[in-house]
Amino acid sequence: MEECRPILNTGLRGFSVATTKISDVDGAAGKLSYRGYLAKDLAGVAEFEEVIFLLLYERLPEKKELSELKSRLAENMHVPEVIVEALKSSPKDALPMDILQSAVTMLAHHDPDIKEHSREAAMRMAIRLIAKMPTIVAAWGRIRNDRSPVQPSPELNQAANFLYMLKGEKPDDEITGFFNTCLVLHAEHSFNASTFSARQVASTRAHIYAAIAAAVGSLSGALHGGANTRVMQMLLEIGSVDKVEGYIEQVLSTGGKIMGLGHAVYQTDDPRARILAPMSRRLGERTGDPTWYELSRHLEEKGKEAFKRKKGKEIYANVDFYSASLYYYMGIPIDLFTPVFAVARVVGWAAHVIEEQFGGAASKPVLYRPDAEYIGDYCGPDECSFIPLDKR
């Protein structure tokens, strides 16, 4: 009797592939922590620069250390002019994540530490990448609309600088604070798809630019970083609260998904979503147009009810559900939502690359090399015999 072998298409879900000290996601309890600190305790209190220091240096900074980090970031925010010219020569309708991935790769050509493999060099390159990523995204947001890039201001922090470079005017304290919180909440999330991509490349001893370019490519996928873009597109498609229930019924009856509901890890509401929701409400009130927050809130409520009724199980809001309307209220173009995600997540990627290469468990194999179960049966139990072309 022929042996029946199982198909092992697990996607590595449920498998731990390495140890890490960087962050922990407790899906059952709905908790996310950065080096022991709950993300919800950092949000709205910690500056993004403090979280950068925490993730890279494994502790919160003292006042002088934070000031020095801010100075280093400010010094490194400028992007080489040759890269700006490359952006200007790119097609205006190019995908923003493709532009970002290309720019990250080009930055490697201009880094003086690119040939040095040490923790110290990796730290310096990480700071440069974290500093330049907002500049690249904001510059592309303007260049594609035939506007000149705005140079970063050394007086502004990471959050304010990005919005300033994108829109050409300095944001007020409330908007800056909200965006700072967004960056804090998106900075790290353990071994998600893009982080695993970065670590896998880093495990080959490739430099940090190669690893993070791979992470950007992974994040560009619709099932990963593209989710909040699709959430906003969904909200625009629905248009008004009175159309929510009809939309839900149509989507669920055809086997579709309500974007922003459900997560690969959390079995309860994503803790980040609960922090972003009131900020979306506040900006809706401030702009005099609460439509997108109210639509999100109603869609969450009715979507959960319908999913429970039709599928017999709970579903929960994830980080993308409310970040979509929040970014939209801030005036960030929809197709830049995912690059903005990268502006924050580059911190976590960099921390993981450094841990993978210089601080991981000594017993871990040098590089990732998973096995695969071959299930091909093209010529029966034996190998196929090659037939010359003129006899096929």
N, C-alpha and C positions, 0 to 999 in steps of 0.2 A: 504494500500500500504506500502510495506516494506521501512523503512527509509534508505536512502543512505548516509552513513557517509564518509567524505573525508579521504583520507590517508595522514597523516601529516608527511611524511618523509622529513622534512626540513633540517635535520642535523644541526639545530640551526642557519643556515645561515640567516642573516638579523635580528637576535635577539640579543639584548644586555643583558648580564647576570649579569654584575657587573660594577662598576665604577673603574677607575684606573688612577693613576697619573704618571705611568711609561713611557708609550709610546703611540703614536698616529699614525695610518696609514690612510692617506687620499687617498683612492683608485682612486678617480676621478682626483685629482690634481697630483697624483704620488709623494706624500710626505710621508716621514717617519721621525718622531722626537722622540728623547729620552729626556724625562723630559723637553720639550720645545726647545731643540736644534735639528736642522735638521741633520739627519745622514750624508747627503752629505757634510755638513760643518765640521763635525767631522772627516770624512774619509780623510786620508792622512795628517792630521794635529795633531789630538789628539792621544796620546798613548793609547793602549788598557787598560792599568792600570787606566788612567784617566776616561775612560768610565765605568770601573768596579766601581770606586768610585762614579761617577755620578749616576749610576743606583741603587747602594745600599744606598747611603747617600743623594741622591736627590739634589746634587749640584756638581760643579766641584771642585777639590781639590786645596788647596794652595800648594806651593812647598814642605813644610815640611810634609804635610799630604800625598802627593803623595810618597815621599821618605819612609815614615813609612809604607804605604800600600805595596810598593814594597818589603820592608824588611819582612813584615808578609807573603807575598806570597812566597818569597824565603825560609823562614823558614819552610813552610808547604808543599813544593813540593814533599818531599820524601814520598813514599808509604810504609806501614808496610811490612816487609820482608815476613810475612806469606801470604800476598795477592800476592806478586810477585811469591812465590812458588805455589800458587793456579793457577796463570796464566801459569806457566811452566808445570803444570800437566793437563792442558786443551788440548783437541784435537787441533792439529795445523790448522785444517780446520774449526774450530768453527767460527760462524759469529761474526765479530768484535763488532757489537752493542750488541750482547748477552753477550759477554765478558765484555763490558763496564758496562752494566746494572748489571751484577753479582758483579763486582768490587765495584760499587757505594753502593750496598747493604752491602757488606762486610766491607766497610769503616765505616759504622755506628757502628760496633762492637768495633771500636778502638777510637771513639770520646768521650772525657771526658765530653762533654756537652749533650750527647744524652738523658739524663733523665730530663734535665731542659727545661721547656717551657717558654721562655722569648725572647723578641726581641734581647737582648744582646747575649744570647746563640745562637740564630739563625744566627746572624751576624757572630759570630766566626765560626760556622759550615759552613756558606756560603763561607767564605774566604778559609777554609781548602779544601772544595770541588772544588772551582775554581782553587786553586793551584795544586791539585792532579790530576785533570782530564787530563791535557796534559801528565803527567807522565805515567798514565795508558795506554793511547792510544799509545804513543810512545813505551812503554815497550812491549806491545802486538805486535806492528809492527815488533819488532826485535825478540822477543821470538819465534814467530811462524816460523821464518826463521832460527832458531837455532843460534841466535846471542844473546850475553849478553846485558841486558838493560844498557843504558848509564845514569849515575847519573846526575841530573840537576845541572846546574852551577849557583851559587848565583850571578854571575856577569852579567848574561843575563836576559833580560825581558821575558815576557810570550811568545811572538812570536818567538824570537830567540831560547829560550830554547826548545820549542817543536821541531823545525826543527833540532836542535843539538841532542836532545835525540833520534830522529827518525833515523837520517842519520849518526850520529857519528862525524860530523864535523860542525864547527860553520858557519852559513850562513853569507854572506856579507851584507852590509847595505841596498842595494837595495832590495834584496830578503826579508830581515827582515822587511823592510818598507812596502812592498807589502803584506806580510802575516799579519802584524799588521793591515793594512787596512781591510783585509778580516775578521779578528776577530772583528773589530769595527762594520763592516756592518752586521755581523751575530749575534751580541750580543743580539738583542731583536727585537721582531716583534708582540707585542700586544698578543691578545688571539688566537693564532694559535693552532693547534691540541695538540702539546706537552705542550705548556704553559697552556692550559685549563686542560690537564690531571694533571699537577703539582698542579694547583690551586684546582681542585676538590679533590685530595687526601689531600692537605693541609687543606681544609675546614673541614675535619674530625678530625683535630688536630693531625694528624700523623706527625712525625718529618720530617725534610727537606730531609733526605736521602731517605725516602720512597717516598716522593713527586717527587724528581728528578729521582729516579729509574723508576717511572711511566712515567715521561716525556721522558726518554731515550727509553723506550719501545715504546711509541707513535711515536717518531722520527724515529724509525727503519723501519716503514712502507714505502712501495714504493711510496705511494701517498703523503708522507710528506718529510722526510729527505733524502730518497733514490733517489730523482730526479736528483741531479747532477751526481751521479754514473751512472744513466741510460743515461744522456746526453753524458757522455764520451764514454760509450759503443756504443751509436748511432754514434758518430763521428768516432770511430774506425771501425764500420761496414760500414759506407759510404766510408771512406778511402781517397777520393779525391774530389776536387771541381767539376769536370766534371760529377760526379755521383749524385750530390745533387738534381737536378730537377727530375730525375727518381725516387729517393728515396721518395721525397715529394709526387709525384703523386701516387706511390704505397701505401704509408701510408694513405693518405687521401681518396683514392678510396676504401680502405678496412675498413674505419671507425676508423683507428688508430690515435695516437696522435704524434705530433712532440714534443719530450721532451724538456722542457725548454722554450716553448712558451705557454703563458697563465698563469693566476693567479687567485686565488679565490677572491682576493680583488681589485687588480689594474685594472683600465680601461685604462691604458696607460702604457708606459714602466716602469718597476720596476726601481726606482731611483738607486738602488744598481747595477743593470746590467750595467748602463751607466758609472759607476765608474770602474767596474771590466774589462770591455772590453779593454780599452787602456792598462791596465796592462798586459793582455793576449797578446796583440799585441807586447808590449815591450819585454816580455820574449820570444816570438816567434822569434823576431829579434835577441835577445841576444844569443839564442841557435843555431841560423842559420837554424831553422826549423819552419817557420811560418804556416805550414800546418794546425794545429789545430785551430789557430785563424782565418785564412782565410776561413777554412771550416765552422767555427761557423758564421762568418760574412755573408758568402754567403747563408748559410742555413737560417739565420734570415731573410735576404732580400727576398729570393725566397719563404720561408715559409709564410711570411706575405702576399705576393702577391697572392699565391695560395689559402690561407685561405680566403682572401677577395673575390677572384673570385668564389670559390666553395661554401662558406658558407654565403657570403654577409655581413660579419662583420670583424672588426679588431681583431687582436691578437697581443700580445706584449711579448717581452722577459722578463723573470723573473730572479731572482738572480742566479739560478742554471745554466743558459745558458752559462755564461762566467766563472763562478767559476770553472766549470769542466775543461776546457782547462788550466786555470790558475794554478790550483792545479797539473794538470798533468805535466805542465812545471816545477813546483817546485820539481818534483820527488816524490810526495806523491802517494802511491799506491791507485788505484781506489776504492777499497773496504774500504779505510780509509776516504774517502771524508765525509761520514755521521758522523763518530766519530769526525772528525775535526769540523764539524758543531756544535756538542755537546760541544766541547772544548770552543767555543765562546758562545753558547746559554745558557750554565749553568749559566752565569751571569744574564741573563734575567729571567730564571727560578727561581733563588734564590731570586731575587727582588720581583717576583710575589708571591712566597711562603710567604715571610715576610710581604708583603702588605696584602695578604689574611688573615694571622693569627693575625697581629698586627696593621695594618694601613688602613684597608678598611673602607667603610662607615658603621656607627654604625647600620643603619637600615637593612643591608643585613642579611638574615637568616644565622644561624651558619654554615650549610653545604649545598652543592648543592644537591637537590633532585627533579629533573624534573619529571613531569607527563608523562605518555604515554597513547595514545588512543588505547584501546584494540579493535581489529577488528576480533577476532576469532569467528567462526560460526560453530563449530564442531558438535553441536547437535541441530541446529536450534535455536529458540529464548530461549530455556530453557538450564539449566545446564545439563551436561552429567551425566548419572547414572553409577556408577561403577559396572562392571560385574565380578564376581569371575573368576579366571584363568581357572578353569576346565569347565566353561560354555561359554567361548568365542568361 
